[in-house]
Amino acid sequence: MSLTAYLKKRLTDLLEENRVVVWYDGEDAFGEIARTFKAPNSTVILSQQSRLRTRRQADDVLCQLNDTNQTSQAKNANLLIYCPWPRGRTEDQRREDPFESFALIGTAYGDKEAEMFQSLARQALPGREREIDRLFADARPTLSLIEGLGKSVRYPLLQEALGSDSLVEVTTQLLCGKEPAKTLESVAGSSNELLRLLQPGLGFVPPARVTTLDSILEHLGRFVLFSEFALDLQGALPDQLIDVARATEDYRPTIYSICDRMRMSDDARDSYIVLATRVEKALHLPELASSLPYLGVRDTFPFEEKTYLKRLESLAKAGNLAEARQVVNQRRQSVWRYIPERALIWKLAERCIDFLIAAEAWSSQSTKIPTTVRDLIQAYTAADGFWQTDRQQRLVEQGAAACAEDDEVGGLIAISRQRYTEVVGSAQSVFLKSVEREGWPPEGILRQTQVFNRYVAPELEERAKVVYFLVDSMRYEMGRDLGGTLESFGSVTVSSATTILPTTTPCAMAALMPGADGVYSLVEDRNEIVPAIAGRMLRNSADRMELIREIYGDRFRDFPLGDLLSMPQKKLQSAIGEADLVVVRTQEIDALGEGPSLYLARKLMSDIIGDVRTATDRLVGLGFGAFVYVADHGHVLLPEIAPGSIAQQPPGEWKMVKRRSLLGGSISRSPGVTIMQASHVGITGPVREYAVPSSLTAFVAGHGYFHEGLSLQECVVPVVVLKARAARPVGAGREEVEIRYRSDRFTSRVVGVKFGLIRYCRIR
């Protein structure tokens, strides 16, 4: 097979698998092939002159894919984009590439070692490797010169049986499929031709006693995979494996190309996993090779992936996070992560390393930050602030809850939890002492009571259509994540506000009501402390919504988030009517955290971000253009509060007793409790003192989710503002969901599914 034919076949297969392919030709070797390339129902776009013009052409084609209003040919077409430059290696380089997003939608080709000119030539022209290597060593050969090496078909029977005489393709087909072997046996003489291909191409000669095709292929599979393992190994093989047949150094590129082809292709990957598992067991590799100091970077066998997982824990324990990050990066594309259970474990391990890196970064910065309350809040909310540590900790806890079989990463989880306790505990000590010294809230930072009049009221005065999301217990870092998910709708800003105290839901939600600033207070009614606006008591959500209704009348509607999401779009439009202020309320985070199962809270609380985004999408479709997302308070999420670590409630007359705070008056002090004058922390009402545990604990033992106290995590909340672009009616875009199972058999309770949701719309 010629290099041109080989390359065209590979690109055609990739287009059939992925529909969108970005072909990077950093060596500028294949421009002529790209110009003449044709594949069934495929559009080829060459980015050789204006990248901007090419991007526009690609956008136009992409918008037609799966568009039910297009012709069958257009909506079912494939797209190949040829880029005569190398794919970026760093995130910044890829961000600047106008076609990187297309590569993420589909796939990239030409960015791997096995897809470079020399490697492709070796794959397409088996038996000519030495000539090819000599040509590339002497100079950079032309495509026509390489093509001249393979003008005649030297393996016609293989070509007849398998449609190819490429060493890589033939080996992949025979090792990863049952039908090719049957077809090969049906063509007389083709088995002998196969051996003539394998001997010069790989140095493979089966043992004399092995004569049947099945036996030959079994030995070939072991030979190819063990060769890759041995060639990748840094150091000597164990004595027990010295005599196992393997390829020499001369065949390294071809061995690597075959293994890459098997692992990277959807049609061969599952068979490769089965083959590698079988070879590993036959050679007793876990017993013989797990203790080797360095296994290389290519995950040939499953035991290698598990060995590196153990190494990751050792590196984390030693504080060698740079090397730990390198291990994670090297294994991000590992074939073993296509097994759902292994993917979950590695995702959790990666999150642990991300958290430890974020925690280390905060620790190194925190000593340089002035200890005023304002400075601490600004450091917490900065782009690289402490909120990153909180975010990574939430993702670790979510991953730990989702990963039922986490014994292999249990050590990493424990290290992460211990580190979070240390880092957040240190920050809490500094923060609380600063508040005790200066008071609360600090000057120069937005107060929670100012949010409505600053962000919502002005929009309503301009007769804009506004949505006000009240998200109970949304921590600042979650607001950052929410802001990121909203960017496709328009311009987004994420800022912060300081809460009132105490950070209970009734009090803090009341502070978010219209006109709260300057007139918010606590009042006593029937021996109960209740929040009030200008003396009007707001005990619950019904009271708060009634207050807004009295101010805005028919312009106002409110919905629980769950009701809004479950309502058909036409019914929602009817329910909103002519209203231009919609309040959406959700208590899911708090309900999960304070519910009976902390496991479910850790697993599900992050989902609220996606639900809020979905609600936003629906309301943008109904013409709403201004969105404000706020929280009443944040929260702290720890595994538990052990009975021995709780704070002792000081003796006194306490009118409000919460798990994390007390309001009233003390008679004497208790160790581990900070007591401040109520007026010193901005509390106006019939209470003299405010008491909180000095550390991140509570007055009552129990699960590790809590708020109501005084910490950065509880008292600094996000204010997310979205200015949506011109509304796109819901349903105007086309959506298509494709679902493919990893295997046609389910063998465990974790099922591997590949799916995609693509929404296409034309923006003018």
N, C-alpha and C positions, 0 to 999 in steps of 0.2 A: 504494500500500500504506500502511495506517495505521501509526503508530508502534507501537501495541500489537501489530499483526500482525507487523511487522518484528522487534520485540523477541522475541516468542514464537518466531518461526521461528529466530532466531539462537540462543536458549537451547536449543531443541529440537535443533538441529544440534550444539551443544557437548555436550549430554548424550549424543547418539549417539556422538560422537568420544571423549569422556573418561569418561563414566559418572558421575563426581562433579564437580559444579560449585558453587563458592561465589560467590554473586552479591552483590557489594558495591555498595550504593546510598548513597554518602556524601551525596548531595543529598536523600535521602528522597523521591524523585520517583515511584517505581514500586511503592509498597506495594500499591496496588489491583491492579496487574497480577500481582504476586506472589501475592496472596490468591486470585486466580481462575485462576492458571496451571495448565494441565494438559498433560501430554505422555505419549505411550504408555509404559506400564509405568514410570512415574517417581513417586517420592515427593518431595513438596515440604515443607520444614520452614522455618517462619518464626521467626526469632530476634528478636522484637520485644518480648518481656517478659523472661523469665528466660533468660539465656545458659547457665547451668548445666543447666537442664532441657532446653534445645534441644540442647546438646552430648550429653546422655545419649540423647536421641531419635536424633540422628545416629549415635552409636556403635552403637545397636541395629540401625539399618538397614544400616550399613556391615558389621557382623559377618555379616549374612545374604548379602551379595553373594558369589557364587561358592561358597557353602556347599552342598555336594552333598546335605546332609541337609534342605535347605529345598525348598519347592516351586519349580517352574520359574520361576514369576512372581517370587518373592522373590529367588532367586539371580541372576536375569538383570536385575534392576531397575536403575534409575538414581536418582541422588540429587541434588536441588537444594536448597541451603541459602541462604536469603535473609537478608542482614545489612544493616540500614539504618544502616550506618556506613562510613566509608572504610577501605580496606585500609591497614595500617600501612606506612610508608615505610622505617623503620629496622629493623634486625634485632631490637632490643629491643621495638619496637612489635609486630612480627609474632609474636615469641615469646609475648607476652601475649594474643594473639588466640586464643580457643578453637577457631577454625575454620581457622587457617592450615595446620595439618597436613592438613586435608581438601583445601585448595587445592593443596597439594603432591602429594597422591595423584592428584587429577584436574586441575582447572584453576580459575583465578579469572576472574571477569568483572566489569567495572565499575571496574577499577583503572587503566585506561588512558585517555588523552585521547579516543581515538576511541569510547569506550564511555560517555562522559558524556552527560547529558541533551541539551544543545544539539547536540553532535556527532551523536548518534543521530537527533535530529529532522531534521537536515540530510540525513542518509543516507536516512531513510525517506521524506522528502518532497522529492524532487528538483524543482528549479524554484521552490521556495518559500524558498530560502536567505536572501534579503534580508529577507523578512518575519520569518523565524525569528530572524535576528540582531537585527532591530529590537526584537522582543518581549523578547529576553533582555537587550538593552541598556537598555530602558526599565524593566524589572522582571523578576521571576522568574515566568514564565508557568506556568499549571497544565497538567497532562497533557491535560485535556479541551480547553483552549484550543488547544493544538498539534494535537490530533486534528481539531479543527474546520477546520484549514487544508487537510486532505487527504481530505475526505469522498468526493469523486468520483474515479474512476479515469480519469486523463487519457491513459493509454497502454495501451488494452485489448489491442492486438495483441502488445505486449511481454509483458503479463500472460499472454496465451494461449500464447505461444511459450516463455517462460522461467519462468513461474510467479511473476514479480515485475516491478514497474515501478520498483523502487528503483534509483537511479543507481549506488550502490555495488555492489549485488548484480548488476545487469545488466552493468556494466563488468567486474567480477571474473569472472563466468561466461564472458563472450566472450573475455577476454584469456587465461584460464587453462584453457580447455577447447575441444576440437574439436567435440563433439556440440552444444553450445548454438548455435554458428554455423550448423551444418547445420539445426537445428530452426528457427532464425530465418529462414533462406532459404526454408524450406518454407511459411512463413506470409506470404501476399501482403500487401505494404504495411508489414510490420514493420520493414524496413530504413529506410524513410523516417521511421517513428516513432522509431527509434533516434536518427537525426540530430536530430530535434526534442527529444529528451531531452538529448542531449549538448551542444547549442549553449548553452542557458541554464544548464545544470548545471555545465559545465566551461569554457565558452568555446571548445569544440573545433569547428572547421569544417574538413573535409578539403580538400586542394587540389582545384581544379576538375577536374583530369585524373583524379582518383581516384574511381572509380565502383563497382568491385566490392567486395563485403563483405569479402573477404580483405584487399584493399588498404586499405580504411578501417580495419580492425582493426589492421593493421600500423602505420599512422600514429597510430592512437589509443594503442597501446602505447608508442610512442616519445614521444608528447605527454605522457602521464600520468607516465611515469618521469622524463623529462627535466625536467618541471615540478617534481616533488618535489626533484630534485637542485638545480635553480636556486633554488627558494624556500628551501631549507635552507642554501644557500651563504652564508657570511658574507663579502661582498665582491663585486666585479664578476666577470662571466663573462669568459673569454678572448675576444679579438676574433673568433676563428674560430667561436665558438659563439653569438655575439650574435643571429644571424638564425634560429636554430633555434626552431621554433614551441613555445610553452609557455604555461601558464596565468598569469594575473595574480594579484596578492596576494589579490584578493577570493575566489579559489577555493582558497586554501591549505587550509582545513579539509577540504574535500571530497577534494582530491588526496591529502592525508595519510590520510584514512579509507580510500580505495580501496587505496592501497599497503599500509597496515597490514592490511587485510582479506586481501589476496593473500599477504602474508608470514606472517601468523599462523595461517592455516588449513591443516590437513593436506591438504585437497582441492585447494588452489591453489598451495601453496608451491613444489613442484617445477617447475611451469609458470612461476612467477614467475622462478625462478633461470635457466631457459632464456631467457625473454624479456629479462631484464636483461642477460644475457651478450651476447645478439644486438644489443640496442640500443647497448650500450657499444662493441661492435666497429664497428657502422655509423657511429657518431659520432666514432670515434677518440679516445675520452675518456682512455685511459691516456696517450696522447701529448700531448693538449692540456690536461689538467686535473690531472695528478699533482703538478705543481709549485705548485699553489695553496696559499697559507699555511694556510687553514683550510677544510675541506670540510664542515663542519656535523656533525650528530650522527646523521643517518639514513643507514644503509648501503644506498643505492639500488642502487649498482653494485659489482661485485666489485673493481674497481681501488681503490675507497675503502678497503675492508678491508685490502688489501695496503699501501696508502699509510700507514695508521695503524700497521701492524705495523712499518714502517720508522721511523716517528716514535717508537714505543715504545723502540726501541734508542737513538735520539738522546737521549730524555729520561733513560733509565737511565744513559747515559754521562755526562750532565751532572749526575746526582744529583737530578734533579727527579722524585722518586718520587711525590709527591702528584698531580702532573698525569698521570704514568704510570698510577697507580691509577685516575684518572678515565677515562682512555682505555679501560682494561680493563673498568671497570664499564659504560661506555656501549656497548661492543660485546659484552657478555655474552649478550644476546638477539639478536645479529645473525643475519639469515637465512643468512649465509654459513657460520655455524658448524653449520648442518644438513648441510653437505657434510663427510663424515667426515674427509677429509684436512685441511680447514681447521680443523675442530674440534680435531684433535690438535695442530696448530700453535699455535692460540690458547690451548689449555689449557696447553701448555708455556710460552708467553710469560707467561701469568698466573702460573704457578708461579715463574718467574724474578723477576717483580716482587714476589710475596709473599716470596720469599727475601730479596731486596735490602732490603725494608722490615724484615724480621725482623733482618737483619744490622745495619742502621742503628740499630734500637732497642737491640740488645745493645751496640753500640759506644758509644752515648750513656750507657748505664747502667753500663758496666764501669768507668769512671773513678771512680764513686762507691762501688764495692764495696770493703770492707776486704780485704786480701790474705791473710788466714789461710786455711788449707786448708778449714776448716769453712765459713767465709763463702762461699768460692768455690763449694763444692758446693751450699750452700743457694741461692745465686744461680742456679746452673745448673739446679736442679730446681724453682725457683719457678714459679708459674702462667705468668708471662711471661718465664721464664728463657731461658738460652742454648740449652736443648734445642729451642726453637722454631726456631732457626737451623739446627740439625742436621736437624730434621724437614723443613723446607722444602728444604734441600739434597738430602736423599734423594729427595724428590718431583721436584725438577728433574732429577736423574740418571735417575730412572725414566722421566720424560717424554721425556728426550733419547733414551733407548734405544728407547722405543716409537715415536718419531717418526722414521721413516727419512728422510723428506724435510725435513730441518731446516735447509736452507741459509738460509731466510728468517729464522730465529731463531738462527743460529749465533753472531752477535755477542752476543745476549743471554745465550746459554749461556756464552760465553767471559767476559763481564763477571761473571756469577754465580760461575763457578769461581774467577776471580781474587779476587773479593771474599771468598769462603769461605776461600781460602788465607790472605788477610790477617787476617781476623777470628779464625779458629781458631788461626792461628799466634801472634797476639798473646796470646790467652787461654792457649795452651799455655805460652808463656814465663813468664807470671805464675804459672800453676799449678805448674809444675815447680820454679820457684825457691822457692815456698812449701813444697812437699813437702821439698825439699832442706834448708830451714831448720827445719821442724817435725817432719818424719817422716810416716809412714803406717802405719795408717789414723788419721784424726782422732778425737778423743774426741767423744762425744755424737751420733754418727751410727751407725745400724744397720750391723753388720758382716755380711758374707756368711755367715760361719760361724754366725751366730745365727738365720738365717732359718728353718730347719726346726723348731728347738725353740720358736721364738716363734709361728709361724703354723700349722704342721702338727700337731705333737705334741699341743697342747692340744685340738684338734678330735678327734683320735683317742681321747684320754682320755675325751671326752664321748660316745664311740661314734658320732660323726658320720661320714658318708660323704664322704671327702676325695679330691680329685684334685690331684696335684702335677705341674705342667708344668715340665719342664726344657728351656728354649728356648735352644739354643746361639747365642751372638753377638747376642742381642736387645738393641739399644741402648736407653738409657733413653727416648728419644723414641718409639721403637716401642712400648714398654710403655705410654706415654701413649695412643697411638692404639689399642692393644689394649684398654685400659680403657674407652675411649669406645665400642667396638663391643660390649662386654659389658653395658652398662647396662640393656639390655632384659631381662636375666635376673634382675636384682636389684641390691642395693647393691654398689658397687665403690669400692675405695680404691686409689690408686696412690702408693706411697712409693718410697724409694730405699735402696740398700745399697752399701757400699764393698766392692770385691773384695779378695781376697788377691793377692799378687804372687808369681811372674809370672802374667799373665793368659793362661795357656795353658788349653786345654780340660780336660786331665786334672787340673790343679791346681785350677782354679776349680770344676769340677763336684764334685770331692771335698769342697770347702769347703761345699757345699750339702747334705751328707749329715747324718743324725741325729747329734747329740752332737758336732759338729765343733768348736764353740767351745772354745778353751782347750787342745785336744789335737791340733789340726791342725799338721802339720809336713812338712818335706821330709826324705827319707832317701836314702841312696845305696845302690844295689843293682846290682852288676855294672857299675860305672862309669856308672850312669845315675841321674839325680835323679828320684825318684818321690814323689808326694804320699802322705801317710799320715794315718790317724785313730787316735790312741792307739797308734802304732807299726804298725798294720795297713796294709800297702801297698794302694793302690787305683790300679792301673795304667790301668784302662779301664772302660768302662760295665758290663761283666759283673761286675767286682769290686765296683763300687758297688751294683748291683742285688742282688748276693748279700749284701752288708752289710745292706741294708734287709730282705731276706727273713729273715735270721737274727734280726732284732729283732722283726718283725711276723708272721712265719710265714704262715699261710693267709689272714691278713687282707690280704695284699699281692698285687697283680698289676702288671705293667708292660707297656707297649706302645710301639713306635715309632709316631709320629704317622701315618705313611703306612699302617701296618697297621690302625690303628684306623679311619681314614677309609675304607679299602677293604673293611672287614668288614661284612657285613649286620648289621642291628641285633639280630636274634635270636641270631646267632652271637656277637656282642659281649657280649650279656647273659649268654650261657652261659659265655663265656670268663672273664668277671669273677666269676661265681658269687656267693658270699657275701662277697667281699672288700670291705672298706670303705676301703682305701687303694689308689688307682690312680696309678701314675707314668706320665706320657706324655713320651716323649723325642723331640726333633727336632734334627737337625743341618743342616737344609736351608740356613739362612742362611750358615753357615760353609762348607758344601760348595760353595755357589754362589760365594761370595767367593774361596775358594781354588782354585776350578776353573780350567779353561783359558780360560774366556770371561768377562771382566769385563762385557761387554755383557749377557750373560744374567743376571749377578748384579744389575746395576743395574735390569734390566727386571723381574726376578721376585722379588727378595728380599722386597718388601713383601707379596707374596701370602701369606706365612706367617701374617700377622695374620688373614686371612680363614679360613685352614685351622684355626688354633687356635680361632677362634670356632665353626666348624662342629663341631669335636670337642667343644667345650663344650656345644653344643646337644644333641648325642647323649647325652652323659653326664648332663646335667640330666634328660633324658627317662628315664634309668635310675635316677633317684632320688638322684643325688649333689647335695649342697647346698653344700659348701665347696670352693672352688677357689683354689689358690695358683699363681701364674705367676712364675717366676724365670729369670734368665739367669746363665750362668757369667761372661760378660764382654761388653763391647760391641765396637765396631769403629770404625775410621776408613775413610772411603770417599773416595778422591781419584781423579782420572783415571789417574795413574801416578806412579811414583817414577823419575825420570830418572836415568841413570847418574851424571851430574855432581852430583846432590844427595844422594847416599847418605852416611851416616856411616861413618867408618873405624873398624873394630873395634880397640880398644886392645890392645896386646900383653899377654899374660898367660896364666894357666891357667884356662880357662873350662870348667866342668863341664856347663853347659847353654847351648847356643848356639841362639838363636832369631832370627828375622828382625828383631824389635824389642827384644830384651833379651838380656842375658848374665848368667849366674850363675857365680861362681868368685872369682878374684883377679886383679888387674891388676898389671903391672910398671911401667907408665907411663901417662900420660894421652894422650887423643887429642882434637883440636879437635872441637867439636860433639857431644861425648858427656858425659853426666852420670853420675858414678860415686858411689854411696852405700854406706855400710855396710849389709849385709843386715839386721842387727838394727834399723837405723834405719827401715826400711820394713816392719817386721813379719814378716820372713822368719826362720823358725826351721829350722835345718838345717845341713848340712855345707858351707856356702858362706860366704865372707867378704864378698863385695861383689856389688852389683847394678848393672848398667850399662844405660843406655838412651840413644838419641839425644836430644839436647836439643830438637830440633824435631820436627815431624810427618813424619819420614822413617824410613828403615830402614837396616840394615847391608847389605842386599842390594837391588839395583835390581829393578824388576818392576812388576806391577800395583799399583794404588793401594788395594786392600783389605788391611787388616792389623789385628791386635790384638797381644797378647803384651807391649805396652809400658805406659807410664804416662801417661795423659791422662784428661781428664774423659770423653771419649767411650768409652774402653776400660774405665775403672775405676769408673764410677758406673752401677749397673745397676738396672733396675726391679724392684719387688716389687708385683705386682698381686694383690689379694685380692677375690674375688667371693663374696658370700653370696647364693646363688640363692633365689628364691622357691619356693613349693611346685612340685614337679616337674610338668611337662606331658609325658605320654607322647609320644614321637616318633610322628608319624602322626596324633595327635589333632586337630591343626590341619589346615585345608584349604589346599592350595596350588594355584595356577594360574599357568601361564606363558603370556603372550601375546607373540607375536613378529610384528612387521610390518617388512617391508623398505621402505627409503626410496623405492625405485624398482623397477619390474618388470624392469629391465635392469641388469646389472653391467658397468660400464665401466672399472673400475680394480681394483687388488688390495685396496683398502680398501673394505669393504662396509658401508653404513649400515644398521643394524638398530635398531629401537625395540623394547624388550622390558620386561616387568615381571614381577616375582615378588611375589605378595601371599600372606601367610599369615594366615588368619583364625582366631581362637579367642575364645571367650567367657570372660572372667575374672570370676569372682564373688567 
